[in-house]
Amino acid sequence: MSILNNNTPLWQLTVGEFLELQKTEIELALVTKSKRYEYGLKGLAKLLGCSRSTASKIKSSGILDEAICQNGKLIIIDKEKALELLKKSKE
């Protein structure tokens, strides 16, 4: 398969090149779409499967600082990063 650039017309692609191009675009879309967030202590409690007070204690402990972005009362938690940090803290 030849190396494609952004200036290659679509009509010049073979079926295999076109399918490969679609496949890479779909994979890229799935990777960017899989990034999910939880919001607030209620969302953190839901993610961890615990009460809000326990979620607050875990947040205050500093274990999840890298996964949490807070501006005033708004708390945004990166789900994947939070679970990864919790896993590391248990080890």
Contacts in CASP RR format, 6 or more apart in sequence:
PFRMAT RR
TARGET T0000
AUTHOR 0000-0000-0000
METHOD contacts of the structure
MODEL  1
MSILNNNTPLWQLTVGEFLELQKTEIELALVTKSKRYEYGLKGLAKLLGC
SRSTASKIKSSGILDEAICQNGKLIIIDKEKALELLKKSKE
1 14 0 8 1.000
1 16 0 8 1.000
1 17 0 8 1.000
1 20 0 8 1.000
2 17 0 8 1.000
4 13 0 8 1.000
4 17 0 8 1.000
4 21 0 8 1.000
10 18 0 8 1.000
13 21 0 8 1.000
35 78 0 8 1.000
35 80 0 8 1.000
36 79 0 8 1.000
36 80 0 8 1.000
37 76 0 8 1.000
37 77 0 8 1.000
37 78 0 8 1.000
37 79 0 8 1.000
38 44 0 8 1.000
38 46 0 8 1.000
38 47 0 8 1.000
38 76 0 8 1.000
38 77 0 8 1.000
38 79 0 8 1.000
38 82 0 8 1.000
39 74 0 8 1.000
39 75 0 8 1.000
39 76 0 8 1.000
39 77 0 8 1.000
40 74 0 8 1.000
40 75 0 8 1.000
40 76 0 8 1.000
40 77 0 8 1.000
41 52 0 8 1.000
41 55 0 8 1.000
41 56 0 8 1.000
41 59 0 8 1.000
41 75 0 8 1.000
42 52 0 8 1.000
43 55 0 8 1.000
43 77 0 8 1.000
44 55 0 8 1.000
44 58 0 8 1.000
44 59 0 8 1.000
44 64 0 8 1.000
44 75 0 8 1.000
44 77 0 8 1.000
44 82 0 8 1.000
45 51 0 8 1.000
45 52 0 8 1.000
45 54 0 8 1.000
45 55 0 8 1.000
47 77 0 8 1.000
47 79 0 8 1.000
47 82 0 8 1.000
47 83 0 8 1.000
48 54 0 8 1.000
48 55 0 8 1.000
48 58 0 8 1.000
48 86 0 8 1.000
50 58 0 8 1.000
58 64 0 8 1.000
59 68 0 8 1.000
59 75 0 8 1.000
63 85 0 8 1.000
63 86 0 8 1.000
63 89 0 8 1.000
64 77 0 8 1.000
64 82 0 8 1.000
64 85 0 8 1.000
64 86 0 8 1.000
66 81 0 8 1.000
66 85 0 8 1.000
67 77 0 8 1.000
67 78 0 8 1.000
67 81 0 8 1.000
67 82 0 8 1.000
67 84 0 8 1.000
67 85 0 8 1.000
68 75 0 8 1.000
68 76 0 8 1.000
68 77 0 8 1.000
68 78 0 8 1.000
68 82 0 8 1.000
69 75 0 8 1.000
69 76 0 8 1.000
69 77 0 8 1.000
69 78 0 8 1.000
70 76 0 8 1.000
END
